[in-house]
């Protein structure tokens, strides 16, 4: 199995409750028709499909054939294949007519688009009927190393820590500036709301493995950007085989946040 695909599957053990809360807040109309842009392995597509009811439908699009194949199998396994379909497509050029959907959604994808993000939002809006909505969600922060705020702050300034934002990017390209880009894309009633996902001991085997994976994905291999002491501390508290691994503390608690931006056509 693709290693990144496996990490995406693991992340569901930490994110499912939070994503369900976000989707519940959308108040998607029953029987509505939506599109999940950058659907990946289809985890969010399945939750969106459930939210619109048996008469609703969700189309997932992604550039990875491997992810799409996994999403189709997931839909079959959950008896949701009649309410969903998956197609290979670019978010910059969606292969659908104007006004094809009641709403469009993208999580951890459109908001991080390289280049002209407004063009992506305009494309998300183009395929939605008048009166429909555009939803853009993405990871915005975390506190995963309680007791080590200086180390975590340093990790957040590494190349992987600030990705997909980069040091030479203009401030208005940051994800948290999405409200302005939605307005510039001629969308209306633009709003933002942040949701929190909690991680608390004791951790089940799946949640522990998912948190280990998250730590590795969040900061990559930061050795070159840390001092020798910082690197030693990072290994001591983040290595899952270390006797001092922080996630094995009996009172471990951490959290992460996702921010949802929404706008009307």
C-alpha positions in Angstrom: 0.0 0.0 0.0 1.2 3.5 -0.8 2.8 4.9 2.4 1.0 8.2 2.2 -2.3 6.5 1.6 -1.8 4.5 4.8 -1.1 7.7 6.7 -4.3 9.2 5.4 -6.2 6.2 6.6 -4.6 6.4 10.0 -5.5 10.1 10.3 -9.1 9.2 10.2 -8.8 7.8 13.7 -7.9 11.3 15.0 -10.0 13.4 12.6 -13.4 11.6 12.2 -15.1 13.2 15.2 -13.9 16.7 14.2 -14.8 16.3 10.5 -18.3 15.0 11.5 -18.7 18.2 13.6 -17.7 20.4 10.7 -20.0 18.6 8.3 -22.9 18.8 10.8 -22.4 22.6 11.0 -22.9 22.9 7.2 -26.6 21.9 7.5 -26.5 20.3 4.0 -30.0 20.0 2.6 -31.2 16.4 2.4 -31.3 15.1 -1.2 -28.8 17.7 -2.3 -26.0 17.1 -4.8 -22.4 18.1 -3.9 -18.8 17.8 -5.0 -15.8 17.0 -2.9 -12.7 18.6 -4.5 -9.4 16.9 -3.6 -11.3 13.9 -2.1 -8.2 11.8 -1.6 -9.2 8.3 -0.4 -12.8 9.4 0.0 -13.1 9.6 3.8 -14.8 13.0 3.8 -16.9 12.0 0.8 -18.4 9.2 2.7 -19.3 11.5 5.6 -20.8 14.1 3.2 -22.8 11.4 1.4 -24.3 10.2 4.7 -25.2 13.8 5.6 -27.3 14.4 2.4 -29.3 11.2 2.9 -30.3 8.3 0.7 -31.6 10.6 -2.1 -28.5 12.8 -2.1 -25.3 12.4 -4.1 -21.7 13.4 -3.8 -19.0 13.4 -6.5 -15.4 13.1 -5.4 -12.6 14.4 -7.6 -8.9 14.0 -7.2 -5.7 13.6 -9.4 -4.5 10.3 -7.9 -5.9 7.2 -9.5 -4.7 5.2 -6.6 -6.7 7.3 -4.1 -9.8 7.3 -6.3 -9.6 3.5 -6.6 -9.5 3.2 -2.8 -12.4 5.7 -2.5 -14.6 3.6 -4.8 -13.9 0.5 -2.8 -14.6 2.3 0.4 -18.0 3.4 -1.0 -18.8 -0.1 -2.0 -17.8 -1.4 1.4 -20.1 1.1 3.1 -23.0 0.6 0.7 -22.7 4.2 -0.5 -21.6 3.6 -4.1 -25.1 4.4 -5.4 -24.9 7.8 -3.7 -21.4 8.7 -4.8 -19.0 8.6 -7.7 -15.3 9.4 -8.2 -13.6 11.1 -11.1 -10.1 12.1 -12.0 -10.0 15.9 -12.4 -8.1 19.1 -11.6 -9.6 21.6 -9.2 -8.4 24.3 -11.7 -10.6 22.9 -14.5 -13.5 20.9 -13.2 -15.2 18.8 -16.0 -18.7 19.8 -15.0 -21.2 22.3 -16.4 -22.1 25.6 -14.7 -24.6 25.2 -11.9 -24.2 21.4 -11.7 -24.2 21.1 -7.9 -26.0 22.5 -4.8 -22.7 22.9 -3.0 -18.9 22.4 -3.3 -16.5 21.3 -0.5 -12.7 21.0 -0.2 -10.7 20.0 2.8 -6.9 20.3 3.0 -6.8 21.0 -0.8 -8.3 24.1 -2.4 -7.3 26.4 0.4 -3.7 25.4 -0.1 -3.7 25.6 -3.9 -0.4 26.8 -5.3 -0.6 29.8 -7.6 -3.9 31.8 -8.0 -6.1 30.5 -5.2 -8.9 32.8 -6.3 -9.2 31.0 -9.6 -9.8 27.8 -7.7 -12.5 29.4 -5.6 -14.1 30.8 -8.8 -14.1 27.3 -10.3 -15.7 25.9 -7.1 -18.4 28.6 -7.4 -18.9 28.1 -11.1 -20.2 24.6 -10.7 -22.6 25.5 -7.9 -26.1 26.7 -8.5 -27.2 30.2 -7.4 -28.1 30.2 -3.7 -25.7 27.3 -3.1 -22.6 27.4 -1.0 -18.8 26.9 -1.2 -17.0 25.3 1.8 -13.2 25.3 2.2 -11.6 23.7 5.3 -8.0 23.2 6.4 -5.7 22.5 9.2 -4.7 25.7 11.1 -2.9 24.9 14.3 -2.0 22.3 17.0 -0.6 21.8 20.4 0.8 18.3 20.4 3.9 18.5 22.8 2.5 19.7 26.1 5.2 21.0 28.4 7.6 21.7 25.5 6.2 25.0 24.0 9.7 26.2 22.9 10.5 23.1 21.0 7.0 23.0 19.4 7.3 26.7 18.4 10.7 26.0 16.8 9.3 23.0 14.9 6.5 25.1 13.6 9.0 27.5 12.0 10.8 24.7 10.0 10.1 24.3 6.3 7.7 21.4 6.9 6.2 23.2 10.0 5.0 26.2 8.1 4.1 24.3 4.9 2.3 24.9 2.6 3.0 28.5 3.4 6.6 29.5 2.6 8.9 32.2 3.9 8.8 34.2 0.6 5.0 33.9 0.2 3.0 37.2 0.5 1.0 37.5 3.7 -2.3 37.5 1.9 -1.6 34.1 0.4 -1.8 32.4 3.9 -4.8 30.0 4.4 -6.2 32.1 7.2 -6.6 35.0 4.7 -9.2 32.9 2.8 -12.1 35.2 3.6 -10.5 38.0 1.5 -10.0 35.7 -1.4 -13.5 34.4 -1.3 -14.8 37.9 -1.4 -12.5 38.8 -4.3 -13.9 35.8 -6.1 -17.3 37.6 -5.9 -18.8 35.3 -3.3 -21.1 36.6 -0.6 -21.8 36.1 3.1 -18.3 34.9 3.7 -17.8 33.4 7.2 -15.2 31.5 9.2 -15.3 29.1 12.2 -12.6 27.1 13.9 -13.2 23.6 15.2 -11.0 21.7 17.7 -10.0 18.0 17.7 -9.0 16.7 21.1 -6.5 13.9 21.8 -6.5 12.5 25.3 -4.9 9.6 27.1 -5.3 6.7 27.3 -4.8 6.2 23.6 -6.1 3.0 21.8 -3.6 1.2 19.5 -5.1 2.8 16.4 -5.2 6.3 17.9 -1.6 6.0 19.2 -0.4 4.8 15.8 -2.3 7.7 14.1 -0.7 10.2 16.5 2.8 8.8 15.8 2.0 9.2 12.1 0.7 12.8 12.6 3.9 13.9 14.4 6.0 12.5 11.6 3.8 14.2 8.9 3.5 17.5 10.8 7.3 18.2 11.1 8.9 15.8 8.6 12.6 15.3 9.3 13.6 18.6 11.1 17.1 17.6 12.1 18.9 20.1 9.8 16.9 23.0 11.2 17.3 22.2 14.9 20.2 22.6 17.3 21.8 19.4 18.5 20.1 19.8 21.9 16.7 20.4 20.2 17.1 17.4 18.0 18.0 15.2 21.0 14.9 16.5 22.9 12.7 15.9 19.8 13.9 12.3 19.5 13.5 11.7 23.2 9.8 12.8 23.4 8.6 12.0 19.8 10.2 8.7 19.0 7.5 6.1 19.6 10.1 3.6 20.9 11.5 6.1 23.4 10.7 5.3 27.1 10.0 9.0 27.5 7.7 9.3 24.4 5.3 12.1 25.3 2.2 10.4 23.9 2.5 7.6 26.4 2.1 9.9 29.4 -0.9 8.8 31.4 -2.2 12.4 31.4 -1.3 13.2 27.8 -3.5 15.8 26.2 -3.1 17.6 22.9 -5.4 19.3 20.3 -5.5 20.4 16.7 -7.7 22.9 14.9 -9.4 23.0 11.5 -10.9 26.3 10.2 -13.9 26.2 7.9 -14.6 29.1 5.5 -18.0 29.2 3.8 -19.6 31.6 1.3 -22.8 31.8 -0.8 -23.1 32.0 -4.5 
